[in-house]
Amino acid sequence: MNYYLGLDIGTTGAKAILINSRGEVIESATSEYPMFNPRPLWSEQNPEDWWKAAQESFNKVLKENKINKSDVKGIGLTGQMHGLVLLDKDGKVLRPCIMWNDQRTIKECEEISSLIGFDNLLRITGNPVLPGFTAPKILWVKKNEPHVYEKIEHILLPKDYIRFCLTGEFATDVSDASGTSLLNVSKRNWSDEILSTLDIPKTWMPEVYESVEATGKVTESAAEKTGLNYGTPIVAGGGDQAAGGVGTGTVKEGITSVVLGTSGVVFSHTDNLTIEPEGKLHAFCHSVPGAWHVMGVTLSAAGSFKWYKETFGETEKQIAAEKNKNVYDLLIKQAEEIPAGSEGLIFLPYLTGERTPYPDPDAKGTFTGITIRHSKKHFIRSVLEGVAYSLKDCLELSRGLGLEITEVRISGGGARSKLWRQILADVFNTEMVTLTTTEGAPYGAALLSAVGTGEYSSVEEVCEKTIKISESTKPAADSIRLYEEYYQIYKSLYPSLKESFKKISSVVKKQFR
């Protein structure tokens, strides 16, 4: 039996999973690392922490099993997108990674849009340039940390830093590179026009591969640190959303996936490059060679629920510790006691700004409609519902492009909640299906390695033979109309509050000058 590994450099930890050639998950392990927020709306991590965690996760997975490490025939990499990793001529990290949810680069985004032009950006990259993307972060470093900028020799994305640690190679894949604002998504390679306009040397950029292509092999040094076999091939892999699309079988038109992770994603496969005219949806290369996807992103999905738990869930955390319970299950149980709509309490989940449909780093989270009747239980349910409304914004934009959505597959940590699945089905007015495998991006990365090393002939084949539906959640007729009414109110809130959000940001920034 052959085996394959997938590694996900996520926002909170490095997760390794081991699968066999039938796609069955044999083992998984996660090693966590911290995120730092040195200023409001800044988010950073240390790439060395990722590498340490990756070593721990690989070792855990391999030591828990009796398999011969030489039977691991391939490794696929995935991870958080958009992060800026800067290396010097010796391959040393120059500064902490500026992460996907960092919002410091508003001025740099405006500068890039002015230099290249909004329509030109859409034509070349498929997207407007946004604060979370990589290119504006490069300009920010140039302006604010010239002592760092002058030492740059290599620019990598998070998962690709781990590839460098494993293989010594500087490489990336088309899907992850799509989120840099530097890739020509139709030609599936770096845009000479954009790099030249922004004065970014092309020599800094890694070579771009299709997701199933081999990019190097595990070095002797890396093998000693990780427990991997020396010489094991490593395929290009994909950004977490594209790899997650593979992991959910979203590899043909008609299938849409919803990922309830830290961020929330509505992801649809397209055989042809499809660009939303106003740039409200991302248009990226898919991990399926020669295909693309459109994607809407809610920056704080399960992240909103985690924020609530950390901020207001001290009692539940104590009970969970005492009774060996899952703290999220305790919170969900309370929300189940509240009727659909939370009796008019509406949550905007813009805790770290927003991306779709409002690319606004100044957007703020709010609770609207609070009355004396509202209890903690109402607030919990309203968080779940607010995230569902935000994801519906993304779904409606996809439908507006003329995409036929015949099946919605849901995954991610939040998808384990039966209540949250039901809320989404009711808000979307669409049946939601879950899968037998729920590992998402790292599972997709492992499948990509099975294709790249010859176990399967294509991404479509490996998905068809390994991914199965486990259960479905149908919308409840008595909730559909009520949620539609609340959704229309929800949609009116951001336009009404947009200017107030900007004023708040302005005052906060003055405090940190």
LUMKE-457380 format. One record per residue (C-alpha): residue in three letters; z, y, x. Coordinates in Angstrom, 2 decimals, decimal comma, always signed. Layout:
N
ALA;Z;Y;X $
...
//
This chain:
513
MET;+0,00;+0,00;+0,00 $
ASN;-0,91;+3,47;+1,25 $
TYR;+1,39;+6,46;+0,76 $
TYR;+0,91;+10,22;+0,64 $
LEU;+3,19;+13,21;+1,07 $
GLY;+3,15;+16,61;-0,60 $
LEU;+5,22;+19,54;+0,65 $
ASP;+5,88;+22,66;-1,41 $
ILE;+7,23;+25,79;+0,32 $
GLY;+8,69;+27,24;-2,86 $
THR;+10,64;+30,39;-3,57 $
THR;+14,01;+28,64;-3,35 $
GLY;+13,38;+25,57;-1,21 $
ALA;+11,04;+23,17;+0,56 $
LYS;+10,32;+20,14;-1,62 $
ALA;+8,73;+17,00;-0,21 $
ILE;+7,54;+14,16;-2,43 $
LEU;+6,26;+10,75;-1,47 $
ILE;+3,76;+8,96;-3,72 $
ASN;+1,88;+5,69;-3,45 $
SER;-1,86;+5,22;-3,89 $
ARG;-1,38;+4,70;-7,65 $
GLY;+0,17;+8,17;-7,91 $
GLU;+3,69;+6,89;-8,57 $
VAL;+6,46;+9,10;-7,19 $
ILE;+8,56;+7,07;-4,77 $
GLU;+10,98;+9,71;-3,52 $
SER;+11,54;+13,46;-3,42 $
ALA;+13,89;+15,76;-1,57 $
THR;+14,50;+19,50;-1,56 $
SER;+16,17;+21,65;+1,08 $
GLU;+17,02;+25,20;+0,05 $
TYR;+16,88;+28,51;+1,88 $
PRO;+17,90;+32,07;+1,01 $
MET;+15,91;+35,05;-0,20 $
PHE;+16,85;+38,54;+0,92 $
ASN;+16,55;+41,78;-1,07 $
PRO;+17,29;+44,53;+1,47 $
ARG;+16,21;+47,23;-1,02 $
PRO;+15,48;+47,37;-4,75 $
LEU;+12,26;+45,45;-5,53 $
TRP;+11,99;+44,13;-1,95 $
SER;+11,94;+40,37;-1,36 $
GLU;+11,86;+38,67;+2,03 $
GLN;+12,42;+35,26;+3,61 $
ASN;+12,56;+34,00;+7,16 $
PRO;+9,67;+31,61;+7,95 $
GLU;+11,92;+29,76;+10,40 $
ASP;+14,10;+28,85;+7,42 $
TRP;+11,07;+27,23;+5,74 $
TRP;+10,32;+25,17;+8,84 $
LYS;+13,93;+24,01;+9,14 $
ALA;+13,99;+23,07;+5,46 $
ALA;+10,63;+21,30;+5,72 $
GLN;+11,96;+19,18;+8,57 $
GLU;+15,03;+18,27;+6,53 $
SER;+13,00;+17,38;+3,43 $
PHE;+10,50;+15,22;+5,32 $
ASN;+13,31;+13,39;+7,09 $
LYS;+15,23;+12,82;+3,84 $
VAL;+12,21;+11,41;+2,02 $
LEU;+11,24;+9,06;+4,82 $
LYS;+14,77;+7,86;+5,62 $
GLU;+15,46;+6,99;+1,97 $
ASN;+12,67;+4,41;+2,02 $
LYS;+11,88;+1,27;+3,93 $
ILE;+8,17;+2,07;+4,24 $
ASN;+6,57;+2,27;+7,64 $
LYS;+5,76;+5,88;+8,41 $
SER;+2,35;+4,74;+9,66 $
ASP;+1,57;+3,81;+6,04 $
VAL;+1,71;+7,53;+5,14 $
LYS;-2,01;+8,22;+5,36 $
GLY;-2,09;+11,92;+4,55 $
ILE;-0,08;+15,07;+3,88 $
GLY;-0,95;+17,94;+1,55 $
LEU;+0,63;+21,38;+1,71 $
THR;+1,31;+23,90;-1,03 $
GLY;+3,62;+26,84;-1,53 $
GLN;+4,35;+30,31;-2,80 $
MET;+1,28;+32,51;-2,61 $
HIS;+0,65;+36,02;-1,22 $
GLY;+3,48;+36,05;+1,34 $
LEU;+2,75;+37,86;+4,61 $
VAL;+3,63;+35,93;+7,78 $
LEU;+2,88;+37,74;+11,03 $
LEU;+2,73;+35,98;+14,41 $
ASP;+2,29;+37,30;+17,94 $
LYS;+0,07;+35,87;+20,66 $
ASP;+2,64;+33,14;+21,38 $
GLY;+2,90;+32,09;+17,74 $
LYS;+6,31;+33,71;+17,29 $
VAL;+7,26;+35,26;+13,95 $
LEU;+7,29;+39,05;+14,20 $
ARG;+9,28;+39,94;+11,07 $
PRO;+10,56;+38,32;+7,85 $
CYS;+7,88;+37,29;+5,36 $
ILE;+7,21;+39,88;+2,65 $
MET;+7,12;+37,68;-0,45 $
TRP;+4,97;+37,34;-3,56 $
ASN;+7,48;+39,15;-5,79 $
ASP;+7,97;+42,09;-3,44 $
GLN;+6,94;+45,39;-5,04 $
ARG;+7,12;+47,91;-2,17 $
THR;+3,36;+48,48;-1,73 $
ILE;+2,35;+50,67;-4,68 $
LYS;+0,89;+53,41;-2,46 $
GLU;-0,99;+50,89;-0,31 $
CYS;-2,55;+49,34;-3,44 $
GLU;-3,72;+52,78;-4,53 $
GLU;-5,16;+53,38;-1,07 $
ILE;-7,09;+50,10;-1,05 $
SER;-8,43;+50,69;-4,56 $
SER;-9,59;+54,15;-3,52 $
LEU;-11,26;+52,92;-0,32 $
ILE;-13,05;+49,92;-1,84 $
GLY;-13,31;+50,86;-5,51 $
PHE;-11,85;+49,03;-8,50 $
ASP;-15,16;+47,54;-9,66 $
ASN;-16,03;+46,48;-6,13 $
LEU;-12,65;+44,77;-5,75 $
LEU;-13,25;+42,83;-8,96 $
ARG;-16,74;+41,85;-7,82 $
ILE;-15,62;+40,61;-4,41 $
THR;-12,07;+39,31;-4,91 $
GLY;-12,03;+38,65;-8,67 $
ASN;-8,89;+40,78;-9,02 $
PRO;-7,48;+44,26;-8,71 $
VAL;-5,23;+44,68;-5,69 $
LEU;-1,58;+44,29;-6,72 $
PRO;+1,73;+44,95;-4,91 $
GLY;+2,48;+41,24;-4,66 $
PHE;-0,78;+40,49;-2,84 $
THR;-1,14;+40,19;+0,92 $
ALA;-3,55;+42,97;+1,93 $
PRO;-1,37;+45,93;+0,88 $
LYS;+1,55;+44,39;+2,76 $
ILE;-0,52;+44,45;+5,95 $
LEU;-1,16;+48,17;+5,45 $
TRP;+2,52;+48,75;+4,70 $
VAL;+3,50;+47,18;+8,02 $
LYS;+0,87;+49,26;+9,81 $
LYS;+2,35;+52,47;+8,36 $
ASN;+6,04;+51,66;+8,45 $
GLU;+6,45;+49,24;+11,35 $
PRO;+3,81;+50,15;+13,95 $
HIS;+5,84;+48,41;+16,65 $
VAL;+5,31;+45,16;+14,72 $
TYR;+1,70;+45,83;+13,79 $
GLU;+0,59;+46,33;+17,39 $
LYS;+1,79;+42,81;+18,28 $
ILE;-0,06;+40,95;+15,50 $
GLU;-2,39;+38,15;+16,59 $
HIS;-2,29;+35,90;+13,52 $
ILE;-1,78;+36,36;+9,77 $
LEU;-0,74;+33,33;+7,73 $
LEU;+0,41;+32,48;+4,22 $
PRO;+3,74;+30,66;+3,77 $
LYS;+2,49;+27,06;+3,55 $
ASP;+0,08;+27,74;+6,39 $
TYR;+2,92;+28,71;+8,70 $
ILE;+4,25;+25,18;+8,15 $
ARG;+0,76;+23,85;+8,90 $
PHE;+0,89;+25,74;+12,21 $
CYS;+4,31;+24,25;+12,96 $
LEU;+3,03;+20,76;+12,17 $
THR;-0,39;+20,90;+13,81 $
GLY;-0,71;+24,03;+15,95 $
GLU;-3,74;+25,02;+13,85 $
PHE;-4,36;+28,34;+12,09 $
ALA;-5,93;+27,39;+8,75 $
THR;-5,71;+28,04;+5,03 $
ASP;-7,47;+26,93;+1,85 $
VAL;-9,68;+28,80;-0,61 $
SER;-7,15;+28,90;-3,46 $
ASP;-4,29;+30,39;-1,44 $
ALA;-6,64;+32,77;+0,36 $
SER;-7,82;+34,02;-3,05 $
GLY;-4,47;+35,76;-3,49 $
THR;-4,77;+37,95;-0,40 $
SER;-7,26;+40,56;-1,74 $
LEU;-9,28;+39,72;+1,38 $
LEU;-11,38;+36,75;+0,17 $
ASN;-14,83;+36,83;-1,38 $
VAL;-14,07;+34,39;-4,20 $
SER;-17,71;+33,65;-5,02 $
LYS;-18,62;+32,88;-1,39 $
ARG;-15,21;+31,22;-0,78 $
ASN;-14,65;+32,91;+2,58 $
TRP;-13,19;+36,09;+4,05 $
SER;-14,88;+39,32;+2,98 $
ASP;-16,25;+41,11;+6,03 $
GLU;-16,65;+44,23;+3,92 $
ILE;-12,99;+44,44;+2,95 $
LEU;-11,65;+43,47;+6,36 $
SER;-13,84;+46,09;+8,00 $
THR;-12,92;+48,81;+5,50 $
LEU;-9,19;+48,14;+5,98 $
ASP;-9,61;+47,81;+9,77 $
ILE;-8,08;+44,33;+9,79 $
PRO;-9,51;+42,20;+12,63 $
LYS;-11,13;+39,03;+11,32 $
THR;-9,75;+37,20;+14,35 $
TRP;-6,28;+37,57;+12,81 $
MET;-7,28;+35,50;+9,79 $
PRO;-7,05;+31,68;+9,68 $
GLU;-10,11;+29,51;+9,09 $
VAL;-10,73;+28,83;+5,40 $
TYR;-11,19;+25,27;+4,07 $
GLU;-11,69;+23,58;+0,73 $
SER;-8,41;+22,09;-0,45 $
VAL;-9,31;+18,46;+0,29 $
GLU;-10,61;+19,07;+3,80 $
ALA;-8,64;+17,93;+6,84 $
THR;-7,20;+20,80;+8,90 $
GLY;-5,36;+19,02;+11,71 $
LYS;-2,94;+16,25;+12,59 $
VAL;+0,82;+16,08;+13,14 $
THR;+1,62;+16,84;+16,77 $
GLU;+3,98;+14,77;+18,87 $
SER;+6,57;+17,56;+18,86 $
ALA;+6,41;+17,98;+15,07 $
ALA;+6,61;+14,21;+14,57 $
GLU;+9,89;+14,10;+16,50 $
LYS;+11,38;+16,87;+14,33 $
THR;+10,18;+15,68;+10,93 $
GLY;+10,17;+11,89;+11,17 $
LEU;+6,43;+11,90;+10,42 $
ASN;+4,01;+9,70;+12,29 $
TYR;+2,19;+11,32;+15,19 $
GLY;-1,45;+11,94;+14,25 $
THR;-1,03;+11,87;+10,45 $
PRO;-3,87;+13,96;+8,91 $
ILE;-2,97;+17,13;+7,03 $
VAL;-5,40;+18,43;+4,40 $
ALA;-5,79;+22,09;+3,50 $
GLY;-3,85;+21,80;+0,24 $
GLY;-3,56;+24,74;-2,11 $
GLY;-1,59;+27,70;-3,34 $
ASP;+1,21;+26,57;-5,62 $
GLN;-0,66;+27,37;-8,82 $
ALA;-3,92;+25,68;-7,88 $
ALA;-2,07;+22,65;-6,49 $
GLY;+0,01;+22,66;-9,66 $
GLY;-3,22;+22,66;-11,64 $
VAL;-4,20;+19,48;-9,81 $
GLY;-0,71;+18,07;-10,37 $
THR;-1,10;+18,55;-14,13 $
GLY;-4,69;+17,38;-14,27 $
THR;-6,01;+20,83;-15,17 $
VAL;-9,28;+20,10;-13,39 $
LYS;-11,85;+20,39;-16,16 $
GLU;-12,72;+22,96;-18,79 $
GLY;-10,76;+22,86;-22,03 $
ILE;-7,42;+22,09;-20,40 $
THR;-4,88;+24,87;-19,86 $
SER;-1,53;+24,44;-18,16 $
VAL;+1,64;+26,46;-18,60 $
VAL;+4,09;+26,38;-15,71 $
LEU;+7,69;+27,40;-16,43 $
GLY;+8,85;+27,94;-12,88 $
THR;+10,55;+30,95;-11,29 $
SER;+7,39;+32,75;-12,35 $
GLY;+5,47;+31,65;-15,42 $
VAL;+1,78;+30,82;-15,26 $
VAL;-0,98;+30,22;-17,78 $
PHE;-3,75;+28,49;-15,84 $
SER;-7,25;+27,51;-17,03 $
HIS;-9,96;+25,64;-15,10 $
THR;-13,48;+27,14;-15,05 $
ASP;-16,64;+25,56;-13,65 $
ASN;-18,05;+29,04;-13,07 $
LEU;-16,42;+32,17;-11,68 $
THR;-15,11;+34,09;-14,71 $
ILE;-13,64;+37,57;-14,20 $
GLU;-11,66;+39,47;-16,84 $
PRO;-13,43;+42,87;-17,11 $
GLU;-10,25;+44,92;-16,66 $
GLY;-8,75;+42,61;-14,05 $
LYS;-5,85;+41,64;-16,28 $
LEU;-6,20;+37,96;-15,34 $
HIS;-6,47;+36,54;-11,84 $
ALA;-9,77;+34,87;-10,96 $
PHE;-9,16;+32,55;-8,00 $
CYS;-10,88;+29,64;-6,29 $
HIS;-9,50;+26,32;-7,56 $
SER;-8,35;+23,42;-5,40 $
VAL;-11,24;+21,52;-6,98 $
PRO;-14,15;+22,07;-4,58 $
GLY;-16,77;+24,37;-6,09 $
ALA;-14,60;+25,36;-9,08 $
TRP;-12,46;+28,35;-10,03 $
HIS;-9,58;+29,16;-12,35 $
VAL;-8,28;+32,10;-14,33 $
MET;-4,58;+32,71;-14,40 $
GLY;-2,04;+35,00;-16,02 $
VAL;+1,36;+35,41;-14,42 $
THR;+4,77;+36,35;-15,80 $
LEU;+6,77;+37,24;-12,70 $
SER;+10,17;+36,27;-14,13 $
ALA;+9,95;+33,21;-16,39 $
ALA;+12,54;+30,55;-15,54 $
GLY;+13,64;+33,23;-13,10 $
SER;+14,82;+35,24;-16,12 $
PHE;+16,90;+32,31;-17,31 $
LYS;+18,35;+31,86;-13,83 $
TRP;+19,19;+35,57;-13,70 $
TYR;+21,00;+35,27;-17,02 $
LYS;+22,91;+32,22;-15,81 $
GLU;+23,96;+33,89;-12,57 $
THR;+24,89;+37,19;-14,24 $
PHE;+26,51;+36,10;-17,50 $
GLY;+27,03;+32,35;-17,21 $
GLU;+30,27;+32,17;-15,21 $
THR;+32,08;+30,31;-17,99 $
GLU;+29,28;+27,75;-18,30 $
LYS;+29,15;+27,30;-14,53 $
GLN;+32,87;+26,53;-14,46 $
ILE;+32,60;+24,04;-17,33 $
ALA;+29,56;+22,41;-15,74 $
ALA;+31,44;+21,96;-12,47 $
GLU;+34,53;+20,54;-14,18 $
LYS;+32,65;+18,11;-16,45 $
ASN;+29,73;+17,32;-14,13 $
LYS;+27,24;+18,83;-16,57 $
ASN;+24,03;+20,78;-16,06 $
VAL;+24,80;+24,46;-16,58 $
TYR;+21,38;+25,12;-18,11 $
ASP;+21,95;+22,37;-20,67 $
LEU;+25,17;+24,10;-21,72 $
LEU;+23,36;+27,40;-22,17 $
ILE;+20,48;+25,77;-24,08 $
LYS;+22,93;+24,06;-26,43 $
GLN;+24,28;+27,46;-27,42 $
ALA;+20,79;+28,86;-28,01 $
GLU;+20,00;+25,94;-30,34 $
GLU;+22,58;+27,31;-32,78 $
ILE;+20,59;+30,53;-33,27 $
PRO;+17,59;+30,77;-35,62 $
ALA;+14,06;+31,51;-34,45 $
GLY;+13,63;+35,18;-33,59 $
SER;+17,26;+35,65;-32,49 $
GLU;+17,83;+37,82;-35,58 $
GLY;+15,69;+40,61;-34,18 $
LEU;+16,91;+40,62;-30,56 $
ILE;+13,85;+40,89;-28,27 $
PHE;+13,88;+40,49;-24,49 $
LEU;+11,28;+41,94;-22,10 $
PRO;+11,32;+39,66;-19,01 $
TYR;+10,12;+42,28;-16,52 $
LEU;+13,01;+41,81;-14,09 $
THR;+10,87;+42,16;-10,96 $
GLY;+8,12;+44,32;-12,42 $
GLU;+5,23;+42,55;-14,11 $
ARG;+1,77;+41,27;-13,37 $
THR;+0,04;+40,10;-16,58 $
PRO;-1,01;+41,87;-18,72 $
TYR;+0,72;+44,90;-17,17 $
PRO;+0,32;+45,08;-13,38 $
ASP;+3,30;+47,42;-13,12 $
PRO;+5,97;+47,15;-10,41 $
ASP;+8,03;+49,74;-12,30 $
ALA;+8,30;+47,63;-15,47 $
LYS;+11,89;+46,75;-16,35 $
GLY;+13,66;+44,07;-18,31 $
THR;+15,21;+45,13;-21,61 $
PHE;+17,06;+43,78;-24,62 $
THR;+15,88;+45,60;-27,74 $
GLY;+17,29;+45,37;-31,25 $
ILE;+20,96;+44,75;-30,38 $
THR;+23,33;+44,88;-33,35 $
ILE;+26,97;+44,01;-33,87 $
ARG;+25,87;+40,60;-35,21 $
HIS;+24,45;+39,53;-31,87 $
SER;+26,50;+37,14;-29,78 $
LYS;+26,02;+35,62;-26,35 $
LYS;+24,13;+32,78;-28,02 $
HIS;+21,57;+35,24;-29,37 $
PHE;+21,04;+36,72;-25,92 $
ILE;+20,41;+33,28;-24,42 $
ARG;+17,79;+32,41;-27,03 $
SER;+16,15;+35,82;-26,78 $
VAL;+15,59;+35,26;-23,04 $
LEU;+13,73;+32,02;-23,81 $
GLU;+11,71;+33,72;-26,54 $
GLY;+10,89;+36,80;-24,46 $
VAL;+9,40;+34,63;-21,73 $
ALA;+7,35;+32,80;-24,38 $
TYR;+6,00;+36,11;-25,73 $
SER;+5,04;+37,15;-22,21 $
LEU;+3,21;+33,88;-21,60 $
LYS;+1,39;+34,31;-24,92 $
ASP;+0,07;+37,61;-23,57 $
CYS;-1,57;+35,58;-20,80 $
LEU;-2,91;+32,93;-23,19 $
GLU;-4,50;+35,51;-25,48 $
LEU;-6,33;+37,10;-22,56 $
SER;-7,75;+33,68;-21,58 $
ARG;-8,94;+33,11;-25,12 $
GLY;-10,47;+36,58;-25,06 $
LEU;-12,76;+35,48;-22,22 $
GLY;-14,24;+32,87;-24,54 $
LEU;-12,48;+29,97;-22,87 $
GLU;-12,09;+27,01;-25,20 $
ILE;-8,50;+25,77;-24,98 $
THR;-8,30;+22,27;-26,42 $
GLU;-5,08;+21,13;-24,76 $
VAL;-2,04;+22,90;-23,27 $
ARG;-0,02;+21,00;-20,67 $
ILE;+3,44;+22,30;-19,80 $
SER;+5,38;+21,68;-16,58 $
GLY;+7,93;+23,30;-14,30 $
GLY;+11,72;+23,30;-14,40 $
GLY;+11,90;+25,14;-17,71 $
ALA;+9,70;+22,51;-19,38 $
ARG;+12,60;+20,03;-19,25 $
SER;+14,16;+21,95;-22,14 $
LYS;+13,12;+20,55;-25,50 $
LEU;+14,12;+23,82;-27,16 $
TRP;+12,04;+25,95;-24,81 $
ARG;+9,02;+23,66;-25,33 $
GLN;+9,43;+24,04;-29,09 $
ILE;+9,70;+27,83;-28,84 $
LEU;+6,48;+27,92;-26,79 $
ALA;+4,65;+25,67;-29,23 $
ASP;+5,76;+27,90;-32,12 $
VAL;+4,92;+31,18;-30,37 $
PHE;+1,54;+29,87;-29,15 $
ASN;+0,88;+28,06;-32,46 $
THR;-0,47;+25,28;-30,28 $
GLU;+0,59;+21,72;-29,53 $
MET;+2,18;+21,37;-26,09 $
VAL;+2,00;+18,13;-24,11 $
THR;+4,18;+17,00;-21,23 $
LEU;+3,22;+14,52;-18,55 $
THR;+4,78;+11,40;-17,09 $
THR;+4,91;+13,16;-13,72 $
THR;+6,63;+16,54;-13,63 $
GLU;+6,51;+17,36;-9,92 $
GLY;+3,72;+19,92;-10,30 $
ALA;+2,54;+21,61;-7,10 $
PRO;+3,88;+19,13;-4,48 $
TYR;+2,48;+16,26;-6,55 $
GLY;-0,89;+18,00;-6,65 $
ALA;-0,72;+18,53;-2,89 $
ALA;-0,08;+14,82;-2,37 $
LEU;-3,03;+13,96;-4,63 $
LEU;-5,25;+16,30;-2,63 $
SER;-4,31;+14,43;+0,53 $
ALA;-5,23;+11,13;-1,15 $
VAL;-8,70;+12,56;-1,81 $
GLY;-9,02;+14,16;+1,61 $
THR;-8,26;+10,92;+3,43 $
GLY;-10,59;+8,78;+1,34 $
GLU;-8,29;+6,97;-1,11 $
TYR;-10,16;+8,64;-3,99 $
SER;-13,65;+10,11;-4,11 $
SER;-12,82;+13,35;-5,94 $
VAL;-10,02;+15,46;-7,38 $
GLU;-11,24;+14,65;-10,88 $
GLU;-11,01;+10,90;-10,17 $
VAL;-7,50;+10,98;-8,73 $
CYS;-6,24;+13,03;-11,68 $
GLU;-7,87;+10,76;-14,25 $
LYS;-6,31;+7,67;-12,69 $
THR;-2,80;+8,96;-11,98 $
ILE;-1,83;+11,58;-14,60 $
LYS;-0,73;+10,47;-18,07 $
ILE;+0,64;+12,28;-21,15 $
SER;+4,22;+11,36;-22,05 $
GLU;+4,96;+13,30;-25,25 $
SER;+3,82;+16,23;-27,36 $
THR;+5,56;+19,10;-29,16 $
LYS;+3,87;+20,40;-32,30 $
PRO;+4,49;+23,90;-33,69 $
ALA;+6,88;+24,16;-36,63 $
ALA;+5,14;+25,66;-39,65 $
ASP;+8,16;+27,72;-40,77 $
SER;+8,47;+29,44;-37,36 $
ILE;+4,83;+30,28;-36,62 $
ARG;+4,55;+33,30;-38,93 $
LEU;+7,98;+34,66;-38,01 $
TYR;+7,23;+34,50;-34,31 $
GLU;+3,87;+36,20;-34,84 $
GLU;+5,65;+39,14;-36,48 $
TYR;+8,13;+39,41;-33,64 $
TYR;+5,34;+39,02;-31,07 $
GLN;+3,54;+42,05;-32,50 $
ILE;+6,76;+44,07;-32,12 $
TYR;+7,20;+42,71;-28,60 $
LYS;+3,68;+43,89;-27,67 $
SER;+4,51;+47,43;-28,78 $
LEU;+7,60;+47,77;-26,58 $
TYR;+6,07;+48,08;-23,09 $
PRO;+3,64;+50,89;-24,05 $
SER;+6,54;+52,77;-25,64 $
LEU;+8,80;+52,36;-22,59 $
LYS;+6,29;+52,59;-19,75 $
GLU;+6,98;+56,22;-18,84 $
SER;+10,74;+55,69;-19,07 $
PHE;+10,44;+52,77;-16,65 $
LYS;+8,66;+55,01;-14,13 $
LYS;+11,33;+57,70;-14,44 $
ILE;+14,08;+55,15;-13,87 $
SER;+12,32;+53,87;-10,74 $
SER;+12,00;+57,42;-9,44 $
VAL;+15,71;+58,08;-9,80 $
VAL;+16,66;+54,75;-8,20 $
LYS;+14,37;+55,39;-5,23 $
LYS;+16,08;+58,72;-4,58 $
GLN;+19,38;+56,88;-4,23 $
PHE;+18,02;+54,67;-1,45 $
ARG;+16,23;+57,26;+0,66 $
//
